[in-house]
């Protein structure tokens, strides 16, 4: 494999690592959910991360400003990609089963990214991508549905199912529009301002939750959950994902989100003693095969411009 192939493989490693971080976060966040309201916890995750993003932006790129013409786009990304997306995820879990929410949040996301991609990018839909994506989707369905809950179809779950499905649509559009802005600014600058605006929009939804937390009785597990969410799951993960997604392409990158539920299953087994079934193991094998098949495709990376060089 030549230098270009070796360099590209590191971007795939980055995508897998971030997806594993996000999947593990399901278990780590569970440690704090009895203490924090879900929306307040989401706000703390993103809001406390904002100063770290601005410090990194100033140190690595020398300035923190954005062009005036980029403000509407970044405001929209923050509102839909952070505030609305995160709140919808939380309430989809509340109004349907965890299996339904996991499947509908994750599985359709790359499909919508592929469908909407021509509106934002010139990414081709190749036979290898279709085959690998189909295998990965079968695998992630086995991972999620192979657990104890299965997929529940009933009228009482319909609202949550619709909300979970909408997460895939909103998330795909969020990724694709982020890609278009990264042609004008670095991944770090886009991430910084998107999360800043998203946190600002999310703040009003937390106003009734602050007084319910007994701040003086927080334990080490709560602080660890906050650290993991703020530094690892947000600051590090967003920067790595956006930088890798820019090089690999949104369509291919989003199939690597299928690692999220697999990582969540493993974290549940290690941290809470949850069981892993043979169906889930078979699904993980299918998923790994599909993602490896996608990553082996030769694709010329976009030119590295001044706007992106400092982010990786």
matplotlib code that plots the C-alpha trace (Angstrom):
import matplotlib.pyplot as plt

x = [0.0, 1.4, 1.8, -1.6, -3.3, -1.5, -2.5, -6.1, -6.3, -5.5, -8.6, -10.7, -9.0, -10.0, -13.7, -13.8, -12.2, -14.6, -17.6, -16.3, -16.0, -19.6, -20.8, -19.0, -20.6, -24.0, -22.7, -20.7, -23.5, -25.8, -23.7, -24.9, -28.5, -30.0, -28.5, -28.7, -31.7, -30.8, -31.1, -29.0, -26.4, -26.3, -25.9, -23.0, -21.4, -21.4, -21.5, -18.5, -16.6, -17.0, -14.1, -11.8, -12.7, -12.1, -8.7, -7.7, -8.9, -6.9, -3.7, -3.7, -5.1, -4.3, -7.9, -11.4, -13.5, -15.8, -16.8, -20.1, -21.6, -20.9, -23.0, -26.4, -25.1, -23.3, -26.4, -28.5, -26.0, -26.0, -29.7, -30.5, -27.2, -26.7, -29.8, -32.7, -30.7, -29.6, -33.1, -34.8, -32.4, -33.2, -37.0, -36.9, -35.4, -38.1, -41.0, -39.9, -37.8, -34.0, -33.7, -36.1, -34.3, -30.9, -31.9, -33.8, -31.2, -28.3, -29.3, -30.9, -28.4, -25.8, -28.6, -29.9, -26.4, -26.0, -29.4, -28.8, -25.1, -25.5, -27.1, -23.9, -21.0, -19.9, -19.3, -20.0, -22.2, -20.1, -21.0, -18.4, -20.1, -23.6, -22.4, -20.4, -23.0, -25.7, -23.6, -22.8, -26.6, -27.5, -24.8, -25.9, -29.5, -28.3, -26.3, -29.3, -32.1, -30.1, -30.3, -33.1, -35.6, -35.9, -37.9, -41.3, -44.0, -47.0, -48.9, -47.5, -44.0, -45.0, -44.0, -40.6, -40.1, -40.8, -38.5, -35.7, -36.1, -36.0, -32.6, -31.2, -32.5, -31.4, -28.0, -27.3, -28.2, -26.1, -23.0, -23.4, -23.8, -20.8, -18.8, -19.8, -18.7, -15.4, -14.5, -14.5, -13.1, -11.3, -13.0, -11.9, -13.5, -16.8, -17.0, -16.2, -18.9, -21.5, -21.2, -21.1, -24.4, -26.0, -25.2, -26.7, -29.9, -30.0, -29.6, -33.3, -34.4, -32.3, -33.6, -35.8, -33.2, -30.3, -31.9, -32.8, -29.2, -27.5, -24.2, -22.5, -23.2, -21.7, -19.4, -16.3, -18.4, -20.3, -17.2, -15.7, -18.9, -18.7, -15.0, -15.5, -18.4, -16.8, -13.2, -13.2, -16.7, -17.0, -13.8, -11.6, -14.3, -15.8, -12.5, -11.3, -14.6, -15.0, -11.4, -11.6, -15.0, -13.7, -11.0, -13.1, -16.4, -19.7, -21.3, -18.5, -17.8, -21.4, -21.4, -18.8, -21.5, -22.6, -19.7, -21.6, -24.2, -21.5, -19.3, -22.4, -23.0, -19.4, -19.4, -22.6, -21.0, -17.9, -19.4, -22.8, -22.6, -25.1, -25.1, -23.9, -25.8, -24.5, -26.7, -24.9, -21.5, -22.6, -23.9, -20.5, -18.8, -21.1, -20.6, -16.9, -16.7, -18.9, -16.8, -13.5, -14.9, -15.8, -12.5, -10.5, -11.9, -9.4, -10.6, -8.6, -8.7, -9.5, -6.6, -5.4, -5.9, -4.8, -8.2, -7.9, -4.2, -4.1, -6.9, -5.3]
y = [0.0, 3.4, 6.5, 7.8, 4.5, 4.5, 8.1, 7.5, 4.4, 6.7, 8.7, 5.5, 4.6, 8.1, 7.5, 4.1, 5.5, 8.4, 6.1, 3.8, 6.8, 7.8, 4.3, 3.9, 7.1, 5.4, 3.4, 6.2, 8.7, 6.2, 6.8, 10.4, 10.1, 9.6, 13.0, 15.2, 16.0, 14.7, 18.1, 19.7, 17.0, 17.7, 21.4, 20.8, 18.5, 21.2, 24.4, 23.6, 22.5, 25.8, 27.6, 24.7, 25.0, 28.7, 28.3, 25.6, 27.8, 30.8, 28.8, 26.8, 29.3, 32.6, 34.0, 33.0, 35.2, 34.0, 35.8, 37.6, 35.7, 32.4, 33.4, 32.3, 28.9, 28.3, 29.5, 27.0, 24.2, 25.0, 25.1, 21.9, 19.9, 20.4, 21.8, 20.1, 16.9, 16.3, 17.1, 14.9, 12.0, 12.3, 12.3, 9.6, 7.4, 8.5, 7.7, 4.4, 1.4, 1.7, -0.9, 1.1, 4.4, 2.9, 1.3, 4.3, 6.8, 5.0, 2.7, 5.2, 8.0, 7.0, 6.2, 9.8, 11.1, 9.2, 10.5, 14.1, 14.2, 15.4, 18.5, 19.4, 17.5, 15.6, 12.3, 9.3, 6.4, 3.3, -0.4, -1.0, 1.6, 0.1, -3.5, -2.6, -0.3, -2.9, -5.5, -3.0, -2.1, -5.8, -6.1, -3.1, -4.4, -7.8, -5.9, -3.9, -6.4, -9.3, -8.0, -8.7, -6.0, -6.5, -4.1, -3.1, -2.1, -0.5, 2.7, 3.8, 3.8, 5.6, 9.2, 8.0, 6.0, 9.1, 11.2, 8.7, 8.4, 12.2, 12.2, 10.3, 12.9, 15.9, 14.4, 13.6, 17.1, 18.5, 16.5, 17.4, 21.1, 21.0, 19.6, 22.6, 25.1, 23.3, 24.3, 27.9, 27.4, 24.7, 21.9, 23.4, 26.7, 25.1, 22.9, 25.7, 28.1, 25.3, 24.1, 27.6, 28.6, 25.2, 25.6, 29.1, 27.8, 24.9, 27.0, 28.1, 24.4, 23.9, 26.7, 24.5, 21.8, 23.5, 23.7, 20.0, 18.9, 18.5, 19.9, 19.3, 15.6, 14.8, 11.8, 10.8, 8.9, 12.1, 14.1, 11.3, 11.3, 15.0, 14.9, 12.1, 13.9, 17.3, 16.6, 13.1, 12.8, 16.5, 18.4, 15.5, 13.5, 16.4, 17.6, 14.2, 13.2, 16.4, 16.4, 12.7, 13.2, 16.1, 13.8, 10.6, 12.2, 12.4, 9.5, 7.0, 8.4, 8.1, 4.3, 4.2, 5.4, 1.8, 1.2, 3.2, 0.6, -2.2, -0.2, 0.5, -3.2, -4.0, -1.1, -2.5, -5.9, -4.6, -2.0, -3.4, -7.1, -7.1, -10.1, -10.4, -12.8, -14.9, -12.7, -9.6, -11.3, -12.3, -8.7, -7.3, -9.6, -8.4, -4.8, -5.1, -6.8, -4.1, -1.2, -2.9, -3.4, 0.4, 1.5, -0.5, 1.5, 3.8, 7.4, 10.5, 12.8, 16.4, 18.9, 20.0, 23.7, 26.3, 26.1, 22.5, 21.9, 23.0, 20.8, 17.4]
z = [0.0, -1.0, 1.2, 0.1, 1.1, 4.5, 5.1, 4.2, 6.5, 9.5, 8.8, 8.9, 12.2, 13.5, 12.5, 14.2, 17.3, 17.6, 17.0, 19.7, 22.1, 21.3, 21.8, 25.1, 26.2, 26.5, 29.4, 31.0, 30.8, 32.5, 35.6, 35.8, 34.6, 38.0, 39.1, 36.0, 33.9, 30.4, 28.7, 31.5, 31.1, 27.3, 27.9, 30.4, 27.8, 25.1, 27.1, 29.2, 26.1, 24.4, 26.2, 25.3, 21.7, 21.6, 23.4, 20.8, 18.0, 19.2, 19.8, 16.6, 14.1, 15.8, 15.7, 16.7, 14.4, 11.5, 8.3, 8.7, 5.8, 7.6, 10.7, 9.4, 8.4, 11.7, 13.6, 11.7, 12.3, 16.0, 16.3, 14.3, 14.7, 18.4, 20.2, 18.2, 17.5, 21.1, 22.6, 20.0, 20.8, 24.5, 24.0, 21.4, 24.1, 26.5, 24.2, 22.7, 23.6, 23.7, 20.9, 18.7, 19.4, 18.8, 15.5, 14.1, 15.3, 13.7, 10.8, 8.4, 9.0, 6.4, 3.9, 4.2, 3.9, 0.6, -0.7, 0.2, -0.7, -4.3, -2.9, -1.0, -2.5, -5.5, -3.7, -6.0, -4.9, -5.9, -6.0, -3.2, -1.0, -1.6, -0.9, 2.1, 3.5, 3.1, 5.0, 7.7, 8.0, 8.4, 11.0, 13.1, 13.0, 14.4, 17.1, 18.2, 17.8, 19.0, 22.5, 24.9, 23.9, 20.1, 18.0, 19.4, 17.0, 18.8, 18.8, 22.2, 20.6, 17.5, 18.7, 19.9, 16.7, 14.5, 16.7, 16.5, 12.7, 12.4, 14.1, 11.1, 8.7, 10.8, 11.5, 7.9, 6.7, 9.6, 8.5, 4.9, 5.5, 7.9, 5.0, 2.8, 5.4, 5.9, 2.3, 3.6, 7.2, 9.2, 10.9, 14.2, 13.5, 12.2, 15.3, 17.7, 16.5, 15.8, 19.4, 20.8, 19.1, 19.8, 23.6, 23.5, 22.0, 24.4, 27.6, 27.9, 28.0, 31.2, 33.3, 35.5, 36.0, 37.8, 41.2, 41.1, 41.2, 44.6, 43.5, 46.9, 46.8, 43.4, 43.5, 41.5, 39.0, 38.1, 37.6, 35.5, 33.3, 32.9, 32.0, 29.5, 27.9, 27.7, 26.8, 25.2, 23.7, 22.6, 22.2, 21.0, 19.2, 17.2, 16.0, 14.9, 13.3, 11.3, 10.1, 9.1, 7.5, 5.4, 4.0, 3.6, 2.6, 4.5, 2.8, 3.6, 7.0, 8.3, 7.7, 10.5, 12.9, 12.9, 15.3, 18.0, 19.0, 18.9, 21.3, 23.5, 23.7, 24.7, 27.2, 28.8, 29.1, 30.7, 33.0, 33.9, 33.2, 30.3, 28.1, 24.5, 22.3, 19.3, 17.1, 18.3, 17.7, 14.1, 13.6, 14.7, 12.1, 9.3, 10.3, 10.5, 7.1, 5.5, 6.9, 6.0, 2.4, 2.2, 3.6, 1.0, -1.9, -3.5, -3.4, -4.0, -1.0, -1.5, -1.6, 1.8, 1.9, 4.4, 6.0, 6.9, 7.5, 11.1, 12.3, 12.1]

ax = plt.figure().add_subplot(projection="3d")
ax.plot(x, y, z, "-o")
ax.set_aspect("equal")
plt.show()
